[in-house]
Amino acid sequence: MKADICYTALKKVGNPNLLINLISRRVRQLNTDGGTGSRPLILPDVGMGLGDIALTELIEEKMSYELDEKPPEPKSAKKKRRRS
């Protein structure tokens, strides 16, 4: 993957963990069924890998994402048992 594309996409998303999840999911979509999965939403340049294509789609707003409004509640540690 090209560093400049990664940096631009990271500025757009803001969270590196979210960016990794978005791009990996899109790469899986592009790569399904031996290459007969989803077609790219952009016209890829020669030598672009699937990661570069997914990043460019995100940068050019050809794909979007939606976050849950309420973050999940953290799991509590070990619950204390009441003694009777």
N, CA, C and O atoms as a GROMACS GRO file, in nm:
protein
  336
    1MET      N    1   0.085  -0.118   0.000
    1MET     CA    2   0.000   0.000   0.000
    1MET      C    3   0.088   0.124   0.000
    1MET      O    4   0.199   0.124   0.054
    2LYS      N    5   0.038   0.224  -0.060
    2LYS     CA    6   0.113   0.350  -0.068
    2LYS      C    7   0.088   0.432   0.058
    2LYS      O    8  -0.026   0.448   0.102
    3ALA      N    9   0.196   0.485   0.113
    3ALA     CA   10   0.188   0.556   0.241
    3ALA      C   11   0.104   0.683   0.231
    3ALA      O   12   0.030   0.715   0.324
    4ASP      N   13   0.113   0.754   0.119
    4ASP     CA   14   0.037   0.879   0.107
    4ASP      C   15  -0.113   0.854   0.104
    4ASP      O   16  -0.191   0.932   0.158
    5ILE      N   17  -0.154   0.743   0.041
    5ILE     CA   18  -0.296   0.710   0.038
    5ILE      C   19  -0.343   0.671   0.179
    5ILE      O   20  -0.452   0.711   0.222
    6CYS      N   21  -0.262   0.595   0.250
    6CYS     CA   22  -0.296   0.556   0.388
    6CYS      C   23  -0.311   0.678   0.478
    6CYS      O   24  -0.406   0.687   0.556
    7TYR      N   25  -0.218   0.771   0.466
    7TYR     CA   26  -0.221   0.891   0.551
    7TYR      C   27  -0.346   0.975   0.521
    7TYR      O   28  -0.412   1.024   0.613
    8THR      N   29  -0.378   0.991   0.393
    8THR     CA   30  -0.496   1.069   0.355
    8THR      C   31  -0.624   1.003   0.407
    8THR      O   32  -0.714   1.072   0.456
    9ALA      N   33  -0.632   0.871   0.396
    9ALA     CA   34  -0.751   0.800   0.445
    9ALA      C   35  -0.761   0.809   0.597
    9ALA      O   36  -0.870   0.824   0.652
   10LEU      N   37  -0.646   0.801   0.665
   10LEU     CA   38  -0.647   0.811   0.811
   10LEU      C   39  -0.695   0.949   0.855
   10LEU      O   40  -0.769   0.959   0.953
   11LYS      N   41  -0.654   1.054   0.785
   11LYS     CA   42  -0.703   1.189   0.819
   11LYS      C   43  -0.854   1.197   0.800
   11LYS      O   44  -0.922   1.267   0.875
   12LYS      N   45  -0.906   1.128   0.702
   12LYS     CA   46  -1.050   1.132   0.675
   12LYS      C   47  -1.130   1.056   0.782
   12LYS      O   48  -1.235   1.102   0.825
   13VAL      N   49  -1.078   0.939   0.825
   13VAL     CA   50  -1.149   0.857   0.922
   13VAL      C   51  -1.119   0.900   1.065
   13VAL      O   52  -1.209   0.911   1.147
   14GLY      N   53  -0.991   0.924   1.095
   14GLY     CA   54  -0.953   0.972   1.227
   14GLY      C   55  -0.908   0.864   1.325
   14GLY      O   56  -0.830   0.893   1.416
   15ASN      N   57  -0.954   0.742   1.309
   15ASN     CA   58  -0.921   0.635   1.402
   15ASN      C   59  -0.853   0.522   1.325
   15ASN      O   60  -0.914   0.463   1.236
   16PRO      N   61  -0.726   0.490   1.357
   16PRO     CA   62  -0.656   0.387   1.280
   16PRO      C   63  -0.720   0.249   1.290
   16PRO      O   64  -0.717   0.173   1.193
   17ASN      N   65  -0.777   0.214   1.405
   17ASN     CA   66  -0.843   0.084   1.418
   17ASN      C   67  -0.966   0.074   1.329
   17ASN      O   68  -0.991  -0.029   1.267
   18LEU      N   69  -1.042   0.181   1.323
   18LEU     CA   70  -1.159   0.184   1.236
   18LEU      C   71  -1.117   0.175   1.089
   18LEU      O   72  -1.180   0.104   1.011
   19LEU      N   73  -1.012   0.246   1.053
   19LEU     CA   74  -0.963   0.243   0.915
   19LEU      C   75  -0.923   0.101   0.876
   19LEU      O   76  -0.957   0.056   0.766
   20ILE      N   77  -0.852   0.032   0.962
   20ILE     CA   78  -0.809  -0.106   0.933
   20ILE      C   79  -0.931  -0.195   0.912
   20ILE      O   80  -0.933  -0.276   0.819
   21ASN      N   81  -1.031  -0.182   0.997
   21ASN     CA   82  -1.151  -0.265   0.983
   21ASN      C   83  -1.226  -0.234   0.855
   21ASN      O   84  -1.272  -0.326   0.786
   22LEU      N   85  -1.240  -0.107   0.821
   22LEU     CA   86  -1.309  -0.069   0.698
   22LEU      C   87  -1.239  -0.125   0.575
   22LEU      O   88  -1.301  -0.184   0.488
   23ILE      N   89  -1.108  -0.103   0.570
   23ILE     CA   90  -1.033  -0.142   0.451
   23ILE      C   91  -1.024  -0.294   0.440
   23ILE      O   92  -1.035  -0.347   0.329
   24SER      N   93  -1.006  -0.363   0.550
   24SER     CA   94  -0.996  -0.509   0.542
   24SER      C   95  -1.129  -0.571   0.496
   24SER      O   96  -1.130  -0.668   0.421
   25ARG      N   97  -1.239  -0.515   0.542
   25ARG     CA   98  -1.369  -0.565   0.499
   25ARG      C   99  -1.390  -0.541   0.350
   25ARG      O  100  -1.439  -0.628   0.278
   26ARG      N  101  -1.351  -0.424   0.303
   26ARG     CA  102  -1.367  -0.392   0.160
   26ARG      C  103  -1.275  -0.479   0.074
   26ARG      O  104  -1.315  -0.522  -0.034
   27VAL      N  105  -1.153  -0.503   0.120
   27VAL     CA  106  -1.061  -0.589   0.046
   27VAL      C  107  -1.119  -0.730   0.035
   27VAL      O  108  -1.110  -0.793  -0.070
   28ARG      N  109  -1.178  -0.780   0.144
   28ARG     CA  110  -1.242  -0.912   0.139
   28ARG      C  111  -1.355  -0.915   0.036
   28ARG      O  112  -1.371  -1.013  -0.036
   29GLN      N  113  -1.433  -0.805   0.030
   29GLN     CA  114  -1.540  -0.798  -0.068
   29GLN      C  115  -1.484  -0.801  -0.210
   29GLN      O  116  -1.538  -0.870  -0.297
   30LEU      N  117  -1.378  -0.728  -0.233
   30LEU     CA  118  -1.318  -0.723  -0.366
   30LEU      C  119  -1.254  -0.857  -0.404
   30LEU      O  120  -1.242  -0.888  -0.523
   31ASN      N  121  -1.215  -0.934  -0.307
   31ASN     CA  122  -1.140  -1.057  -0.330
   31ASN      C  123  -1.224  -1.184  -0.324
   31ASN      O  124  -1.170  -1.292  -0.343
   32THR      N  125  -1.353  -1.174  -0.298
   32THR     CA  126  -1.435  -1.293  -0.282
   32THR      C  127  -1.451  -1.370  -0.412
   32THR      O  128  -1.442  -1.313  -0.521
   33ASP      N  129  -1.474  -1.498  -0.399
   33ASP     CA  130  -1.499  -1.588  -0.512
   33ASP      C  131  -1.388  -1.583  -0.617
   33ASP      O  132  -1.416  -1.580  -0.737
   34GLY      N  133  -1.265  -1.582  -0.573
   34GLY     CA  134  -1.153  -1.587  -0.666
   34GLY      C  135  -1.143  -1.466  -0.757
   34GLY      O  136  -1.102  -1.478  -0.873
   35GLY      N  137  -1.181  -1.352  -0.706
   35GLY     CA  138  -1.170  -1.230  -0.785
   35GLY      C  139  -1.298  -1.191  -0.856
   35GLY      O  140  -1.301  -1.089  -0.925
   36THR      N  141  -1.404  -1.268  -0.840
   36THR     CA  142  -1.530  -1.234  -0.905
   36THR      C  143  -1.627  -1.168  -0.809
   36THR      O  144  -1.748  -1.166  -0.833
   37GLY      N  145  -1.575  -1.114  -0.700
   37GLY     CA  146  -1.660  -1.048  -0.601
   37GLY      C  147  -1.704  -0.911  -0.648
   37GLY      O  148  -1.728  -0.891  -0.767
   38SER      N  149  -1.714  -0.818  -0.559
   38SER     CA  150  -1.753  -0.682  -0.593
   38SER      C  151  -1.652  -0.620  -0.688
   38SER      O  152  -1.532  -0.646  -0.678
   39ARG      N  153  -1.701  -0.541  -0.777
   39ARG     CA  154  -1.611  -0.469  -0.867
   39ARG      C  155  -1.569  -0.339  -0.800
   39ARG      O  156  -1.644  -0.284  -0.719
   40PRO      N  157  -1.451  -0.289  -0.833
   40PRO     CA  158  -1.406  -0.161  -0.776
   40PRO      C  159  -1.502  -0.048  -0.813
   40PRO      O  160  -1.559  -0.046  -0.922
   41LEU      N  161  -1.517   0.045  -0.721
   41LEU     CA  162  -1.602   0.161  -0.743
   41LEU      C  163  -1.527   0.275  -0.810
   41LEU      O  164  -1.584   0.381  -0.838
   42ILE      N  165  -1.398   0.254  -0.835
   42ILE     CA  166  -1.314   0.352  -0.904
   42ILE      C  167  -1.246   0.281  -1.021
   42ILE      O  168  -1.249   0.159  -1.030
   43LEU      N  169  -1.187   0.358  -1.109
   43LEU     CA  170  -1.107   0.301  -1.216
   43LEU      C  171  -0.964   0.291  -1.165
   43LEU      O  172  -0.895   0.392  -1.155
   44PRO      N  173  -0.919   0.169  -1.130
   44PRO     CA  174  -0.786   0.156  -1.068
   44PRO      C  175  -0.673   0.184  -1.166
   44PRO      O  176  -0.682   0.153  -1.284
   45ASP      N  177  -0.566   0.243  -1.114
   45ASP     CA  178  -0.445   0.264  -1.192
   45ASP      C  179  -0.370   0.132  -1.201
   45ASP      O  180  -0.393   0.040  -1.123
   46VAL      N  181  -0.280   0.124  -1.298
   46VAL     CA  182  -0.198   0.005  -1.314
   46VAL      C  183  -0.111  -0.012  -1.190
   46VAL      O  184  -0.050   0.084  -1.143
   47GLY      N  185  -0.107  -0.132  -1.137
   47GLY     CA  186  -0.023  -0.161  -1.021
   47GLY      C  187  -0.088  -0.137  -0.887
   47GLY      O  188  -0.024  -0.158  -0.783
   48MET      N  189  -0.213  -0.093  -0.885
   48MET     CA  190  -0.283  -0.073  -0.757
   48MET      C  191  -0.325  -0.207  -0.702
   48MET      O  192  -0.384  -0.289  -0.773
   49GLY      N  193  -0.296  -0.230  -0.575
   49GLY     CA  194  -0.344  -0.350  -0.508
   49GLY      C  195  -0.485  -0.328  -0.455
   49GLY      O  196  -0.539  -0.218  -0.464
   50LEU      N  197  -0.543  -0.433  -0.402
   50LEU     CA  198  -0.680  -0.421  -0.350
   50LEU      C  199  -0.688  -0.325  -0.232
   50LEU      O  200  -0.788  -0.256  -0.215
   51GLY      N  201  -0.582  -0.319  -0.151
   51GLY     CA  202  -0.580  -0.225  -0.040
   51GLY      C  203  -0.578  -0.081  -0.089
   51GLY      O  204  -0.649   0.004  -0.034
   52ASP      N  205  -0.500  -0.054  -0.192
   52ASP     CA  206  -0.496   0.081  -0.249
   52ASP      C  207  -0.630   0.119  -0.310
   52ASP      O  208  -0.675   0.233  -0.298
   53ILE      N  209  -0.694   0.022  -0.374
   53ILE     CA  210  -0.826   0.049  -0.433
   53ILE      C  211  -0.927   0.083  -0.323
   53ILE      O  212  -1.002   0.179  -0.335
   54ALA      N  213  -0.927   0.004  -0.217
   54ALA     CA  214  -1.021   0.028  -0.106
   54ALA      C  215  -0.996   0.163  -0.040
   54ALA      O  216  -1.090   0.236  -0.009
   55LEU      N  217  -0.868   0.197  -0.019
   55LEU     CA  218  -0.835   0.326   0.041
   55LEU      C  219  -0.879   0.441  -0.048
   55LEU      O  220  -0.933   0.540   0.001
   56THR      N  221  -0.856   0.428  -0.178
   56THR     CA  222  -0.894   0.534  -0.272
   56THR      C  223  -1.045   0.549  -0.278
   56THR      O  224  -1.095   0.661  -0.289
   57GLU      N  225  -1.118   0.438  -0.272
   57GLU     CA  226  -1.265   0.446  -0.269
   57GLU      C  227  -1.311   0.525  -0.147
   57GLU      O  228  -1.404   0.605  -0.156
   58LEU      N  229  -1.247   0.503  -0.034
   58LEU     CA  230  -1.283   0.575   0.088
   58LEU      C  231  -1.250   0.723   0.075
   58LEU      O  232  -1.331   0.808   0.111
   59ILE      N  233  -1.131   0.754   0.024
   59ILE     CA  234  -1.088   0.893   0.009
   59ILE      C  235  -1.181   0.969  -0.086
   59ILE      O  236  -1.219   1.083  -0.058
   60GLU      N  237  -1.218   0.904  -0.197
   60GLU     CA  238  -1.303   0.970  -0.297
   60GLU      C  239  -1.451   0.960  -0.262
   60GLU      O  240  -1.537   0.996  -0.344
   61GLU      N  241  -1.482   0.913  -0.142
   61GLU     CA  242  -1.618   0.901  -0.090
   61GLU      C  243  -1.708   0.816  -0.179
   61GLU      O  244  -1.827   0.845  -0.194
   62LYS      N  245  -1.650   0.712  -0.238
   62LYS     CA  246  -1.729   0.616  -0.315
   62LYS      C  247  -1.789   0.512  -0.222
   62LYS      O  248  -1.884   0.442  -0.257
   63MET      N  249  -1.732   0.501  -0.102
   63MET     CA  250  -1.788   0.415   0.001
   63MET      C  251  -1.795   0.495   0.130
   63MET      O  252  -1.720   0.592   0.148
   64SER      N  253  -1.882   0.457   0.217
   64SER     CA  254  -1.896   0.528   0.344
   64SER      C  255  -1.910   0.427   0.456
   64SER      O  256  -1.908   0.306   0.433
   65TYR      N  257  -1.921   0.476   0.575
   65TYR     CA  258  -1.936   0.390   0.692
   65TYR      C  259  -2.026   0.460   0.792
   65TYR      O  260  -2.044   0.582   0.787
   66GLU      N  261  -2.080   0.382   0.882
   66GLU     CA  262  -2.169   0.435   0.984
   66GLU      C  263  -2.131   0.375   1.118
   66GLU      O  264  -2.109   0.254   1.127
   67LEU      N  265  -2.122   0.456   1.219
   67LEU     CA  266  -2.087   0.410   1.353
   67LEU      C  267  -2.213   0.397   1.438
   67LEU      O  268  -2.310   0.471   1.420
   68ASP      N  269  -2.210   0.301   1.531
   68ASP     CA  270  -2.318   0.292   1.628
   68ASP      C  271  -2.312   0.416   1.716
   68ASP      O  272  -2.204   0.463   1.752
   69GLU      N  273  -2.429   0.468   1.752
   69GLU     CA  274  -2.432   0.587   1.836
   69GLU      C  275  -2.389   0.556   1.978
   69GLU      O  276  -2.323   0.638   2.042
   70LYS      N  277  -2.426   0.439   2.027
   70LYS     CA  278  -2.397   0.404   2.165
   70LYS      C  279  -2.284   0.300   2.167
   70LYS      O  280  -2.301   0.190   2.114
   71PRO      N  281  -2.171   0.333   2.226
   71PRO     CA  282  -2.064   0.234   2.234
   71PRO      C  283  -2.103   0.121   2.327
   71PRO      O  284  -2.182   0.142   2.419
   72PRO      N  285  -2.050   0.001   2.305
   72PRO     CA  286  -2.086  -0.110   2.393
   72PRO      C  287  -2.037  -0.087   2.535
   72PRO      O  288  -1.933  -0.025   2.558
   73GLU      N  289  -2.114  -0.139   2.629
   73GLU     CA  290  -2.076  -0.125   2.769
   73GLU      C  291  -1.962  -0.222   2.800
   73GLU      O  292  -1.964  -0.336   2.754
   74PRO      N  293  -1.864  -0.178   2.878
   74PRO     CA  294  -1.754  -0.270   2.910
   74PRO      C  295  -1.804  -0.384   2.998
   74PRO      O  296  -1.893  -0.366   3.081
   75LYS      N  297  -1.746  -0.500   2.977
   75LYS     CA  298  -1.783  -0.615   3.059
   75LYS      C  299  -1.723  -0.596   3.197
   75LYS      O  300  -1.607  -0.557   3.211
   76SER      N  301  -1.803  -0.624   3.297
   76SER     CA  302  -1.754  -0.608   3.432
   76SER      C  303  -1.656  -0.721   3.464
   76SER      O  304  -1.658  -0.828   3.403
   77ALA      N  305  -1.573  -0.695   3.560
   77ALA     CA  306  -1.476  -0.796   3.604
   77ALA      C  307  -1.553  -0.909   3.671
   77ALA      O  308  -1.676  -0.918   3.658
   78LYS      N  309  -1.487  -0.990   3.738
   78LYS     CA  310  -1.548  -1.105   3.806
   78LYS      C  311  -1.659  -1.059   3.901
   78LYS      O  312  -1.638  -0.970   3.984
   79LYS      N  313  -1.774  -1.120   3.888
   79LYS     CA  314  -1.885  -1.085   3.974
   79LYS      C  315  -1.865  -1.150   4.110
   79LYS      O  316  -1.825  -1.266   4.119
   80LYS      N  317  -1.893  -1.075   4.215
   80LYS     CA  318  -1.881  -1.128   4.350
   80LYS      C  319  -2.009  -1.204   4.384
   80LYS      O  320  -2.120  -1.159   4.357
   81ARG      N  321  -1.989  -1.319   4.442
   81ARG     CA  322  -2.101  -1.400   4.484
   81ARG      C  323  -2.142  -1.361   4.625
   81ARG      O  324  -2.058  -1.337   4.712
   82ARG      N  325  -2.271  -1.355   4.645
   82ARG     CA  326  -2.321  -1.322   4.778
   82ARG      C  327  -2.320  -1.448   4.862
   82ARG      O  328  -2.359  -1.555   4.816
   83ARG      N  329  -2.277  -1.432   4.983
   83ARG     CA  330  -2.278  -1.546   5.076
   83ARG      C  331  -2.406  -1.542   5.156
   83ARG      O  332  -2.448  -1.436   5.205
   84SER      N  333  -2.466  -1.656   5.170
   84SER     CA  334  -2.593  -1.664   5.243
   84SER      C  335  -2.570  -1.705   5.386
   84SER      O  336  -2.665  -1.717   5.463
   0.00000   0.00000   0.00000
